[in-house]
């Protein structure tokens, strides 16, 4: 694996600052936010300077019961090629459930949810990873996620689960030390034990990020400074193997560039002070496995494993976003915390993808959206969610202010069809519809 060095998560809000930061060897960009034919100029300039750019996917759902969507894999491959990336990364998580495998409505989590550490889930994940590996032009690395909840009846620790995944697929690992800390607080899992068990030789790079604790729950916010406890986990990892790359993640609440630079310096110093001695060429058992051909009988997963996983994931996600009964064995209090967190994140992201909505609704936006989310699960992404929310407010007659109703009606009509309202042949009919809405 090539040495990446020290990097930072590239976000449009800090693009100019990242370009000016000293010592940035590489950046990571959220894959879904990049259009291969229209790369952000900042990323183009960084590439021209020789800065490596790695696309980081968040919506593939490799840990889900369904096989990875061909279109999503093609999109991820196109981004890797457009950026000249040495690898792409995704998460060991599920992000949707339901659909054909369960004969139930497809539900979107809008968030990375943990997979059960069971043989069924591992079998499905291994096959999904292989499908992705075959479709991508560069190597794949997968990331451990942070979790608020535990699955009942798990058969493996996180380290054992990751070791078997690498052993069976040769996939690389993106280890997030902040997520190991999160799981320590929320699930009582010892980060040192996880590091002892996982194949550190398979690490492609490492994530470092901040969060906060509230009422005994650690929230992996990516909006706060990196705490000492996360740096301690980074030191533990660096004492075992020198990571090929380390990256600081920050998604919002961005501080001044000088503060980000200080965090990067602290991360570099932590790795240097704790650095493990270099190992001889060839690496450990994980490196050897990654170069071997996999056994043919390990290539296929039977349908029953996917079916069982699909039913379990659909039941959990439905409880989280649709208010159905909590599946047996789950902690009801923790599920309630997770459900509130999902609804809050959903409100925040909709406000970002459709900023006109909080402008139109002002202080009423968040309360109205959370009330809507309680009975209306997301089924087709955040942009569709924004339109459905506006439609709900308009057609349920919940807006008393005529000016607000008019503004929201105009916004919804302009965006709810295949083309802007002004370009549609049926614009006259749409305007008539708006007049009807305003009279409600």
C-alpha positions as CSV (number, residue, x, y, z in Angstrom):
1,X,0.0,0.0,0.0
2,X,1.4,3.4,-0.9
3,X,2.3,5.9,1.8
4,X,-0.3,8.7,1.8
5,X,1.1,10.8,4.6
6,X,-1.0,13.3,6.5
7,X,-4.3,14.6,5.1
8,X,-7.6,16.3,5.8
9,X,-11.2,15.8,4.7
10,X,-11.9,18.2,1.8
11,X,-15.2,20.0,2.1
12,X,-16.4,23.0,0.0
13,X,-16.7,25.2,3.1
14,X,-12.9,24.9,3.8
15,X,-11.6,24.3,0.3
16,X,-9.6,27.5,0.0
17,X,-8.1,27.0,3.5
18,X,-7.1,23.4,2.6
19,X,-5.3,24.6,-0.5
20,X,-3.2,27.0,1.6
21,X,-2.5,24.6,4.5
22,X,1.2,23.5,4.8
23,X,2.0,19.8,4.9
24,X,-1.1,18.5,3.3
25,X,-0.1,15.3,1.4
26,X,-3.6,14.2,0.4
27,X,-7.3,14.9,0.9
28,X,-10.4,12.8,1.0
29,X,-13.7,13.9,-0.6
30,X,-17.2,12.5,-0.1
31,X,-17.8,10.6,-3.4
32,X,-21.5,11.4,-3.7
33,X,-20.7,15.1,-3.6
34,X,-18.5,15.0,-6.7
35,X,-19.5,15.0,-10.4
36,X,-16.8,13.4,-12.5
37,X,-17.5,15.7,-15.4
38,X,-17.4,18.9,-13.3
39,X,-14.8,18.5,-10.6
40,X,-14.5,21.3,-8.1
41,X,-11.8,23.7,-9.2
42,X,-10.2,23.4,-5.8
43,X,-9.7,19.6,-6.2
44,X,-8.4,20.2,-9.8
45,X,-5.8,22.6,-8.4
46,X,-4.8,20.2,-5.6
47,X,-4.4,17.4,-8.2
48,X,-2.2,19.6,-10.4
49,X,0.0,20.1,-7.4
50,X,0.4,16.4,-6.9
51,X,-2.0,16.1,-3.9
52,X,-3.7,12.7,-3.8
53,X,-7.5,12.8,-3.7
54,X,-9.4,9.7,-2.4
55,X,-13.2,9.4,-3.0
56,X,-15.0,8.3,0.2
57,X,-18.4,6.7,-0.4
58,X,-21.2,6.9,2.1
59,X,-24.3,5.4,0.4
60,X,-23.2,2.0,-1.1
61,X,-24.4,0.0,1.9
62,X,-22.0,-2.9,1.6
63,X,-23.3,-4.3,4.9
64,X,-26.9,-4.4,3.7
65,X,-28.7,-7.5,2.6
66,X,-29.0,-6.5,-1.0
67,X,-26.1,-6.8,-3.5
68,X,-24.4,-3.4,-4.2
69,X,-26.3,-1.4,-6.9
70,X,-24.4,-1.5,-10.2
71,X,-25.2,2.2,-10.9
72,X,-23.7,3.2,-7.5
73,X,-20.6,1.1,-8.2
74,X,-20.2,2.6,-11.7
75,X,-20.5,6.1,-10.1
76,X,-17.8,5.3,-7.6
77,X,-15.5,3.9,-10.3
78,X,-16.0,7.0,-12.4
79,X,-15.0,9.3,-9.5
80,X,-11.9,7.3,-8.8
81,X,-10.9,7.5,-12.5
82,X,-11.7,11.2,-12.8
83,X,-9.6,12.0,-9.7
84,X,-6.7,9.6,-10.5
85,X,-7.2,8.0,-7.1
86,X,-5.0,5.1,-5.8
87,X,-8.0,3.6,-4.0
88,X,-11.6,4.2,-3.0
89,X,-13.2,3.7,0.4
90,X,-16.6,2.9,1.8
91,X,-18.2,1.7,5.1
92,X,-19.0,-1.6,6.8
93,X,-22.6,-0.5,7.4
94,X,-26.2,-0.8,6.1
95,X,-28.0,2.4,5.0
96,X,-31.3,1.0,3.7
97,X,-33.5,-2.0,4.3
98,X,-36.8,-3.5,3.1
99,X,-37.7,-3.9,-0.5
100,X,-37.9,-7.1,-2.6
101,X,-36.1,-9.4,-0.1
102,X,-38.7,-8.6,2.6
103,X,-41.7,-7.7,0.4
104,X,-41.9,-4.5,2.4
105,X,-41.4,-0.8,1.6
106,X,-37.8,0.3,1.0
107,X,-36.6,2.5,3.9
108,X,-33.6,4.8,3.9
109,X,-31.7,5.4,7.1
110,X,-29.8,8.5,5.9
111,X,-27.1,7.3,8.2
112,X,-24.5,4.5,8.6
113,X,-26.0,1.7,10.8
114,X,-24.0,-1.2,12.2
115,X,-24.3,-4.7,10.9
116,X,-24.7,-7.6,13.3
117,X,-21.4,-9.4,13.8
118,X,-22.8,-12.8,12.8
119,X,-21.8,-15.4,10.3
120,X,-24.8,-14.5,8.1
121,X,-23.8,-10.9,8.0
122,X,-20.2,-11.7,7.4
123,X,-21.1,-14.0,4.5
124,X,-23.2,-11.3,2.9
125,X,-20.6,-8.6,3.5
126,X,-17.8,-10.7,2.0
127,X,-19.8,-11.3,-1.2
128,X,-20.8,-7.7,-1.4
129,X,-17.2,-6.6,-1.0
130,X,-16.1,-8.9,-3.8
131,X,-18.8,-7.6,-6.1
132,X,-17.5,-4.1,-5.4
133,X,-13.8,-5.1,-5.9
134,X,-14.7,-6.6,-9.3
135,X,-16.4,-3.4,-10.4
136,X,-13.8,-0.9,-9.2
137,X,-10.7,0.1,-11.1
138,X,-8.6,0.6,-8.0
139,X,-8.4,-1.2,-4.6
140,X,-11.2,-0.9,-2.0
141,X,-10.8,-0.1,1.7
142,X,-13.7,-0.4,4.1
143,X,-14.2,1.5,7.3
144,X,-15.4,0.5,10.8
145,X,-18.3,2.7,11.9
146,X,-19.4,4.3,15.2
147,X,-22.6,2.9,16.7
148,X,-25.0,3.8,19.5
149,X,-26.7,0.4,19.5
150,X,-25.7,-3.3,19.9
151,X,-27.2,-6.2,18.0
152,X,-28.4,-9.1,20.2
153,X,-26.8,-12.5,19.6
154,X,-23.6,-11.4,18.0
155,X,-21.1,-14.1,17.4
156,X,-17.8,-12.2,17.0
157,X,-16.0,-9.2,18.3
158,X,-15.3,-6.3,16.0
159,X,-11.6,-7.4,15.6
160,X,-12.5,-11.0,14.8
161,X,-15.2,-9.8,12.3
162,X,-12.7,-7.5,10.5
163,X,-10.0,-10.2,10.5
164,X,-12.2,-12.7,8.9
165,X,-13.4,-10.1,6.3
166,X,-9.8,-9.4,5.3
167,X,-8.9,-13.1,5.4
168,X,-11.7,-14.0,3.0
169,X,-11.6,-11.0,0.6
170,X,-8.2,-9.4,0.8
171,X,-9.9,-6.0,1.2
172,X,-8.0,-3.2,2.9
173,X,-9.1,-1.5,6.0
174,X,-9.8,2.2,6.8
175,X,-9.6,2.3,10.6
176,X,-11.4,5.2,12.3
177,X,-9.9,5.6,15.8
178,X,-12.7,8.0,16.7
179,X,-15.2,5.2,16.0
180,X,-13.2,2.8,18.2
181,X,-13.5,5.3,21.0
182,X,-17.2,5.8,20.3
183,X,-17.8,2.1,20.6
184,X,-15.8,2.0,23.8
185,X,-18.1,4.6,25.4
186,X,-21.4,3.4,23.8
187,X,-20.9,-0.4,23.7
188,X,-18.2,-1.1,26.3
189,X,-15.7,-2.3,23.7
190,X,-12.0,-2.0,24.5
191,X,-10.2,-0.3,21.7
192,X,-6.9,-2.0,22.6
193,X,-8.5,-5.4,22.4
194,X,-10.0,-4.5,19.0
195,X,-6.5,-3.4,17.8
196,X,-5.0,-6.6,19.1
197,X,-7.4,-8.7,17.1
198,X,-7.7,-6.9,13.8
199,X,-5.1,-7.4,11.0
200,X,-3.2,-4.1,11.3
201,X,-1.1,-5.0,8.3
202,X,-4.2,-4.5,6.1
203,X,-4.7,-0.9,7.1
204,X,-4.8,1.5,4.1
205,X,-5.2,4.6,6.3
206,X,-6.7,6.0,9.5
207,X,-9.4,8.5,10.3
208,X,-9.3,10.9,13.3
209,X,-12.2,13.0,14.3
210,X,-13.9,14.7,17.2
211,X,-17.2,14.3,19.0
212,X,-18.9,14.9,22.3
213,X,-20.5,13.0,25.2
214,X,-24.0,13.6,26.5
215,X,-25.9,11.6,29.1
216,X,-23.4,8.7,28.8
217,X,-23.6,8.5,25.0
218,X,-20.7,9.5,22.7
219,X,-21.8,11.3,19.6
220,X,-19.4,11.0,16.7
221,X,-20.2,14.6,15.4
222,X,-17.2,15.4,13.2
223,X,-17.9,18.9,14.4
224,X,-15.7,19.2,17.4
225,X,-12.0,19.2,18.2
226,X,-10.3,15.8,18.5
227,X,-10.3,14.9,22.2
228,X,-7.3,13.3,24.0
229,X,-9.1,10.0,24.3
230,X,-9.2,9.6,20.5
231,X,-5.5,10.6,20.3
232,X,-4.8,7.9,22.8
233,X,-6.4,5.3,20.5
234,X,-4.4,6.7,17.6
235,X,-1.2,6.2,19.7
236,X,-2.2,2.6,20.5
237,X,-2.6,1.9,16.8
238,X,0.6,3.6,15.8
239,X,2.5,1.6,18.4
240,X,1.4,-1.6,16.6
241,X,1.9,-0.5,13.0
242,X,2.8,2.7,11.2
243,X,-0.3,3.7,9.3
244,X,0.3,4.5,5.6
245,X,-1.9,7.6,6.0
246,X,-3.7,9.6,8.7
247,X,-6.6,12.0,7.9
248,X,-8.4,14.5,10.0
249,X,-12.2,14.6,9.4
250,X,-14.3,17.7,10.0
251,X,-17.8,18.0,8.4
252,X,-19.3,21.1,10.0
253,X,-18.8,23.8,12.6
254,X,-15.5,24.6,11.0
255,X,-12.9,26.5,13.1
256,X,-10.3,28.9,11.9
257,X,-7.7,27.3,9.6
258,X,-5.0,27.8,12.2
259,X,-6.9,25.6,14.6
260,X,-7.2,22.8,12.0
261,X,-3.5,23.2,11.3
262,X,-2.8,22.7,15.1
263,X,-4.9,19.6,15.1
264,X,-3.0,18.2,12.1
265,X,0.3,18.9,13.9
266,X,-0.9,17.1,17.0
267,X,-2.0,14.1,14.9
268,X,1.5,14.0,13.2
269,X,3.2,14.3,16.6
270,X,1.1,11.5,18.1
271,X,2.0,9.1,15.3
272,X,5.7,10.0,15.4
273,X,6.0,9.6,19.2
274,X,4.2,6.3,19.2
275,X,5.5,4.9,15.9
276,X,6.1,1.2,15.7
277,X,9.4,0.0,14.2
278,X,9.3,-0.7,10.5
279,X,8.5,-4.3,9.6
280,X,10.3,-6.4,7.0
281,X,8.9,-6.5,3.5
282,X,6.0,-8.9,3.1
283,X,4.1,-7.9,6.2
284,X,2.1,-10.1,8.4
285,X,-0.6,-12.7,7.7
286,X,-3.1,-10.2,6.5
287,X,-0.7,-8.9,3.8
288,X,0.0,-12.5,2.7
289,X,-3.7,-13.2,2.5
290,X,-4.4,-10.1,0.4
291,X,-2.0,-11.3,-2.3
292,X,-3.4,-14.9,-2.5
293,X,-6.3,-16.1,-4.7
294,X,-9.4,-16.8,-2.7
295,X,-11.0,-20.3,-2.5
296,X,-13.7,-20.8,-5.2
297,X,-16.2,-22.2,-2.7
298,X,-16.0,-18.9,-0.8
299,X,-17.3,-16.9,-3.8
300,X,-21.0,-17.3,-3.3
301,X,-23.5,-16.6,-0.5
302,X,-26.7,-18.6,-0.3
303,X,-30.0,-16.9,-0.6
304,X,-31.1,-17.8,3.0
305,X,-28.3,-15.7,4.6
306,X,-29.4,-12.6,2.7
307,X,-33.1,-13.3,3.5
308,X,-32.4,-13.6,7.2
309,X,-30.2,-10.5,7.3
310,X,-32.8,-8.6,5.3
311,X,-35.6,-9.4,7.7
312,X,-33.5,-8.4,10.7
313,X,-32.3,-5.2,9.2
314,X,-35.7,-4.2,8.0
315,X,-37.2,-4.8,11.5
316,X,-34.5,-2.6,13.1
317,X,-34.7,0.2,10.6
318,X,-38.5,0.3,10.7
319,X,-38.4,0.6,14.5
320,X,-35.9,3.5,14.1
321,X,-37.6,5.5,11.4
322,X,-41.3,4.3,11.2
323,X,-42.2,3.8,14.9
324,X,-42.8,0.0,14.6
325,X,-42.2,-2.2,17.7
326,X,-38.6,-2.6,18.8
327,X,-37.2,-6.0,17.8
328,X,-36.6,-8.5,20.6
329,X,-33.2,-8.2,22.3
330,X,-32.5,-4.5,21.6
331,X,-32.1,-1.9,24.2
332,X,-35.2,0.3,23.9
333,X,-33.5,3.3,25.5
334,X,-30.6,3.2,23.1
335,X,-32.9,2.7,20.1
336,X,-34.9,5.8,21.2
337,X,-31.6,7.8,21.3
338,X,-30.7,6.5,17.9
339,X,-34.1,7.3,16.5
340,X,-33.9,10.9,17.7
341,X,-30.4,11.2,16.3
342,X,-31.5,10.0,12.9
343,X,-34.5,12.4,12.8
344,X,-32.2,15.3,13.9
345,X,-29.6,14.5,11.3
346,X,-32.3,14.2,8.6
347,X,-33.6,17.6,9.5
348,X,-30.1,19.1,9.3
349,X,-29.3,17.5,6.0
350,X,-32.6,18.5,4.4
351,X,-31.9,22.0,5.5
352,X,-28.5,21.9,3.7
353,X,-29.8,20.4,0.4
354,X,-32.8,22.6,0.4
355,X,-31.8,25.8,2.3
356,X,-34.8,27.6,1.1
357,X,-37.0,25.6,3.4
358,X,-35.7,26.9,6.8
359,X,-35.6,30.4,5.2
360,X,-39.3,30.1,4.3
361,X,-40.4,28.4,7.5
362,X,-38.0,30.3,9.8
363,X,-38.2,29.1,13.5
364,X,-41.0,26.7,12.7
365,X,-38.8,24.6,10.3
366,X,-37.2,22.1,12.7
367,X,-40.3,21.4,14.8
368,X,-42.4,20.9,11.7
369,X,-39.8,18.6,10.1
370,X,-39.3,16.5,13.2
371,X,-43.1,16.1,13.5
372,X,-43.2,15.1,9.8
373,X,-40.3,12.7,10.1
374,X,-42.0,10.8,12.9
375,X,-44.6,9.3,10.6
376,X,-42.9,9.6,7.2
377,X,-39.8,7.5,6.7
378,X,-37.3,8.6,4.1
379,X,-37.5,6.3,1.0
380,X,-35.6,8.0,-1.8
381,X,-32.8,10.3,-0.6
382,X,-32.7,13.7,1.0
383,X,-33.7,15.8,-2.1
384,X,-36.9,13.8,-2.5
385,X,-37.4,14.0,1.3
386,X,-37.3,17.8,1.1
387,X,-40.0,17.8,-1.7
388,X,-42.2,15.3,0.2
389,X,-41.9,17.4,3.4
390,X,-43.0,20.6,1.5
391,X,-45.9,18.7,-0.2
392,X,-47.0,17.4,3.2
393,X,-47.2,20.8,4.7
394,X,-49.0,22.2,1.7
395,X,-51.6,19.5,1.2
396,X,-52.2,18.8,4.9
397,X,-53.3,22.4,5.4
398,X,-50.8,23.0,8.2
399,X,-49.7,26.4,7.1
400,X,-51.9,29.3,8.3
401,X,-49.7,32.2,7.1
402,X,-50.6,33.0,3.5
403,X,-47.2,34.5,2.6
404,X,-45.4,31.4,3.9
405,X,-47.8,29.1,2.0
406,X,-47.3,31.1,-1.2
407,X,-43.5,31.0,-0.9
408,X,-43.5,27.3,-0.1
409,X,-46.0,26.5,-2.9
410,X,-43.8,28.4,-5.4
411,X,-40.7,26.5,-4.2
412,X,-42.4,23.1,-4.4
413,X,-44.0,23.7,-7.8
414,X,-40.6,24.9,-9.3
415,X,-38.9,21.7,-8.2
416,X,-41.4,18.9,-8.1
417,X,-41.5,18.1,-11.8
418,X,-38.9,16.9,-14.4
419,X,-38.1,20.4,-15.4
420,X,-38.3,23.9,-13.8
421,X,-41.8,25.2,-13.7
422,X,-41.0,28.0,-16.2
423,X,-39.9,25.5,-18.8
424,X,-42.8,23.1,-18.5
425,X,-45.6,22.9,-21.1
426,X,-48.0,22.4,-18.2
427,X,-46.9,25.6,-16.5
428,X,-50.4,27.1,-16.7
429,X,-51.9,24.1,-15.0
430,X,-49.2,24.2,-12.3
431,X,-50.0,27.9,-11.6
432,X,-53.6,27.0,-11.4
433,X,-52.7,24.3,-8.9
434,X,-50.9,26.9,-6.8
435,X,-53.9,29.1,-6.7
436,X,-55.9,26.1,-5.4
437,X,-53.3,25.5,-2.7
438,X,-53.4,29.1,-1.6
439,X,-57.1,29.0,-1.1
440,X,-56.9,25.9,1.2
